[in-house]
Amino acid sequence: MNSILIIVFAPLLASIIAGLGGRWMGHTAAKVLTTAALFLACGLSWPIFLSFIAGTGEASVTPVLTWVQSGNMTFDWALRVDTLTAVMLVVITSVSALVHLYSWGYMEEDPDQSRFFAYLSLFTFAMLMLVTADNLVQMFFGWEGVGLASYLLIGFWYKKPSANAAAIKAFVVNRVGDLGFMLGIFGTFLVFQTTSIPEILEMAPAMQGSTITFMGARWDTMTILCLLLFVGAMGKSAQLGLHTWLPDAMEGPTPVSALIHAATMVTAGVFMVCRLSPMFETSPTALAVVTIVGAATCLFAATIGTTQWDIKRVIAYSTCSQLGYMFFAAGVGAYGAAMFHLFTHAFFKALLFLGAGAVIHAMHHEQDMRYYGGLRKRIPITFAAMLIGTLAITGLGIYDLHVGFAGFWSKDAILEVSYAAGGHGTGAFWVGAFAALLTSFYSWRLMFLTFWGKPRWIESEHIQHSVHKTPEEAGADTTGGYHPHESPWTMLVPLGVLSLGALFAGQVFSGSFLDSASFWNGAIAYNEHLMHAMHEVPKWVKYSALVAMLVGLFFAWLAYIRRTDLPRQVAQQLGPIYDFVYNKWYFDELYNLLFVKPAFWLGRVLWKKGDEGTIDRFGPNGVAWVVERGSVLAKSVQSGYLTSYALIMLLGLVAVITWVLF
């Protein structure tokens, strides 16, 4: 059997069996089945990826079945494998397999483990369907599949109101983006008369400069199509304006956050833009929009990350910011750099989220960093993993020595290529450099608050009241009642593997992603001149990210180690500015005012005035009233006397005869 069929459908089969048969097969069997299926898919994905690295891989399409035949619209369900797909396969299956293993320890006490693992595998299958799509409809199938699975996973703890609200929010916000994506697909079929991605990309250059009627006016065809498609990418990849669902997605279990933020759902938009890059190359306007939105998201999310106290929320906004880097790299035409950062980001962001989950597990589910502190000696393995992840995301590395963590190779490349591109890219470079400083600050702030300083968890009433102690332990306790503990091996092994990725993924694969047109082999629009120009930028550009990282590290050390009173003083001095950033630029409040409240008001009007006041009043309730009044009248003539009934029958008979005769 073709290995790609096993890679894609093994998670689906495992999900179905574990989901439907979890009750009778037991939690352990369900976990073994789903985890084994993902490690099998991972084991088959890496040889495919390495074959493209070695230059021996060839693009292929594996038919599955004929899907739709309707008029002149015909397309099959087929699995496409090329360099771009191979990159996504190893990202998705590697992170998902490790998340499955990690969940053995994290979800050990949950009574619905089988359902959780079934959802995880379903999520992975949907993402694999998306990245192997050979046509836009199949891509949309996977696109909606990850939306459904994310709804199920974010709201997994459905008895928790905040989890339900976050799941609904993610679902609704993504529907806004998906409307744009659907319109883009419809428009693309209208223009090209096909949904086949290879055929569309082949014909796209010939459509450059053409116009189309849209909303009563003439517009550039490719600009309209690309912008509509990009709206879908904005929703799925949480770009500014449609980002509000992503930070709330942390209401699901921490392994879900790692899977959504690192390897699957949020990278779908970046993948789609890179897959359709020949289309975007025909529209400078669309590329400018992608660059500006990406840069704005990069800066916006980084500012918010500097003020949050929830450890998962800080990392969530970090994801928004890093996605901004990927998009403005794609916007300047450096699709290889965008995919490279997607690749390295998967390792260090999954590491950070799973590391945060290990901290939360150690701290008895406390997520507020104000109640952490001094944990590096209590959970040293988790500390080491988080330190590696922090060094990777902040991009520690030295250009002249050609050594550095994963983020150094990919994020620095984005800054260099943006500067080399000029135009909008120059502005994106400066925004990205400042965001790198903020990234360093909030990342080291997280580390210092969590692992250094005095143990503030002694003061956490939530932790102390939730810990069950024996009388002997309570009497002898000198640390406030709780001892943080290291996680089980099922959680630590994934941290170790991801640490290797955060250490070496950038250095090992940078040449293939950035400097090899033969590696991509037409899978993306590869601008060889631009990728060469990035190496010719001034040396100060190459060192800008390192300087930003060191400045951010210094200010974080100053504020949270040296002068711990400084953050409060700065917050008081900044006043409204701090409140503005801390409250996430008031996007949620704005959307609540503009959309949520009017929607609820309209719903109440339609419910009270329309449904109950009109439809029910004159429909079911009105008919019921007529029947009720008629029954009262009918009851009044039901005397129970036979002579009365005979008289009524006689009168009725006389009336009928009279009507017939006269």
C-alpha angles and dihedrals in degrees: 000000000000108000093227090063090055092046093053103036103036091075090047093051092046090048093052094048095045093043098048099030101034094107096057099032095049133230096281095053091047091051093047092049098048095041093048091050091054095047088049090052090046092049091053094044099057096060089053091051094045091050089060090046089053092047095243098101120106129199113250141175120215114199116221104175143321105272113179134011112176120148108304092342111096128155139158132220100249136158115231120201121188134133094288091050092046091055092051093045094060092042094050100040096040096051093039093050091051091046089053091052092044090052090062088074101029096050096034095118097041113111092213098055095131092056091047094053091046090054092048092053092045089053091052093049092052092051091048089052089052097052095043094049116133094190137033096250092055089047089053090051090057090040092058091039093062088046091056094044092048089053090052094046099043089050094039091121090056094171088066109086094208091054092052091048092049092049092051091046092052091048096048097043091049091051088062091055092042091057088061091046092051092049088050091052092047091049092047091053090047091053101038101026091225140075094208107122096211091050093047093050091048092053097039098088091056090058094058110123095016121125135221135192112252125167091349098309139085116256137172104276100221093043092056093046094047094046092050091050090047091055086063090050090050091056098045095041095041100240122175110299095022096046100094096096097058102068090047090052087081087081086087121078113293094251087060090055090052092049096046097041100039113034117003135025102024094048092054093086093051090048092050093051091048093046090052094038094125087061093050091047089065092061119057088182093058091047090051090053091049090050095048095045091047093049092046091050091047092056098036095053093043092056092052092049090062093064107039123105101194107093094216093046091055090054091044092057088045087060091053090051095048091049087055089059090053093050098048088048088055090045093060090048099259097125092155091057090048092053092045091056089046088054097049093037090059091063101043096037092049087048092052094047095046089044089052088050090054089051091049089047090051092047095052093255096310109147101177109104090207086075096050128074135129094035099131091088094042098051104020098164092052089046092053092049093048090048091054091048091050093049088050097050093044089051104235110188144115117238098205092051093045092225129121148119122281097270091052092063099043105032094042089050090055092052092048095048091046090054091046092050093060122194111063087357092069091058090046089053093056092044090048093048092052090045088053088058091050090046090055091047098051093040094053089040087059091049095047094046092047106038107020135054128038120331101264091176086084086073097049109111090190091060096041095048093047096052118093112215134180116240089252092053092047092051096048098039117119099167101067097272106295135083116197111227136198119258125254120271093259087066097039098051093061088049090055094049093046089048089061089053092049089050103044112013093090098046095045099047105029094099094055097046098042109026107030121082088176090060092060092039095190096316089121135016097269115198102203093182092054093046089051092047092056089068091055098057118118117279092244088064090054091051097041094092092049091050090048090050093051093046091051090047091051095051092046090051091047094050102040105027111022103032109015092176092062099083092057092048092049091048090052092047094049092045109163093022091057091046090050093054095039090053090053095253087300092274092141092049091047093050090045089055097042102037116006100051094043089048092052091045091051090046092052092048092050090045100046102029101027108031102028100022099045115011098038093038096054097024123044095357093044093051090045090053091051091049091047094050091044091052090052090054092045091049091055092065094047097096097154092232117123093211091057092052091047091051092050091048090050092050090048091050092050090050093051093048091048091052092049095048101041 
